[in-house]
Amino acid sequence: MLGDTASEFDFARALDAWVAVLDYTLLNDHAWLKGRNPTAELLAQWAFEHLEASGFRPRRVRIREKANYWAACLERA
């Protein structure tokens, strides 16, 4: 769909839509995380899948937990 021609605005809008679903909510209440521990790794996977569903081809999504700790979801080979 959007591939490599997407603008930064389109990407930011797609990412903001995902963040809006999570912002100020209890992660355990989200259907996507039902029965799972809401780890940074799962959040990275969820964001990755959301961006794919929005027409992007992300290569990596990183979720930062603390200053020196993060988790990543990488593109499939």
FILO-253956 format. One record per residue: x, y, z of N, C-alpha, C, CB in turn; residue in three letters. Coordinates in steps of 0.05 Angstrom, whole numbers, plus 5000, padded with zeros to 4 digits. Glycine has a CB too. Layout:
XYZXYZXYZXYZALA/...
//
This chain:
501649765000500050005000501750255000498150005024MET/502950325023504550575024507450525017504350695051LEU/508550295027511250225021513250435027511450154992GLY/515150475008517350665012516550955006519650584996ASP/514150994995513351264987511751415008511751244961THR/511351295031509751425051511251665063509051225074ALA/509751865070511052105082511352065112509352355076SER/513052225123513452215152510752285166515552415161GLU/509152455154506552525166504752275167505252745150PHE/504652125146503051875145503951675167503151745118ASP/506651645169507751465189507051565217510751445185PHE/507451815222506851935249503951895255507652225250ALA/502251935236499351915240498651625248497751995215ARG/499851425234499351145239500351075267500650965218ALA/502751165274503851105300502251245322506851195301LEU/501451495318499751635337497151495342499251925328ASP/496051375321493451225324493850985343492451125297ALA/496150845340496750625358497150715387499250465348TRP/498650935390499151035417496551125430501151275415VAL/494751245414492151345425490551115437490551485403ALA/490750875425489350645436490350565463489650405416VAL/492950605468494250525493494450735514496950425487LEU/494650985506495251205524493151225546495251465509ASP/494151235571492451255595490451025597491051525595TYR/491250785590489550555593491050335608488650445565THR/489550145618490749915631491349705610488849795653LEU/493949645605494749475583493349195585497749435583LEU/492949095609491648835612488748835602491748755641ASN/487549065598484749075588484549055558483449335598ASP/486749065543486649065514486348775504489149195502HIS/484548735485484048465474486548355462481848485453ALA/488248515449490648415436492548285457492148635422TRP/492448375481494148275502492748075521495348505518LEU/490348005514488747825532490247565538486047765520LYS/490547515564491947275573494947275570490847045558GLY/496147515564498947535560500047755579499647605531ARG/502547725587503847925603504748155584506347805618ASN/503848405590504448625572507348715574502548855578PRO/509048565562511948635562512648835540513648375559THR/514948945542515949125521516148975494518649255528ALA/516848715496517148555471514448525457518248275478GLU/512348475473509648455461508648725450507648345481LEU/509348935464508549205454509949265428509149415475LEU/512449195426513949235401512649075378516949155404ALA/511948825384510548665364507948785356510248375374GLN/506348875375503748995369504049245352502249065396TRP/505949415359506449655343507349585315508549835357ALA/509049385313510049295287507649195270512149065290PHE/505949035281503648925267501749155259502248715283GLU/501349345277499649575271500649735247499349755295HIS/503249775247504449925224504249765198507449985230LEU/504549505200504149335176501249355166504949045181GLU/499349335185496549355178495849625166494849295202ALA/497449835173496950105163498250145136497950305183SER/499549935125500749955099503750005098499450165084GLY/505050015121507850055122509349795122508650225147PHE/511949805116513649575117515949635137514749495089ARG/515349625163517449685182519549475182516249715210PRO/521949555187524149365190524749305219526749475176ARG/524149495236524549455265522849655281527549475272ARG/521749555303520449735322521649685349517249675323VAL/522549905361523749885388522050025408526649995388ARG/521549895431520150005453522150045476517649835462ILE/522350285486524250335507522850305534525350625504ARG/524050155552523050115579524250315598523549825589GLU/526850345597528350525614530550645597529550375640LYS/532250805609534350935594536150745578536051095613ALA/536750515590538550335576537250065570540950285593ASN/534650045571533249795566531149835545532049685592TYR/531149665525529149675504528649395493529949875482TRP/526449365479525849115465525149185436523348965479ALA/525748995418525349045390523848815377527949095375ALA/522348885356521048695338522248745311517848715339CYS/523348545298524748575272523048455250527448445273LEU/523548565225522148455202522748165198522848615177GLU/520948025186521347745180523147715156518647595175ARG/524847515157526847465136525447345111529047285145ALA/
//
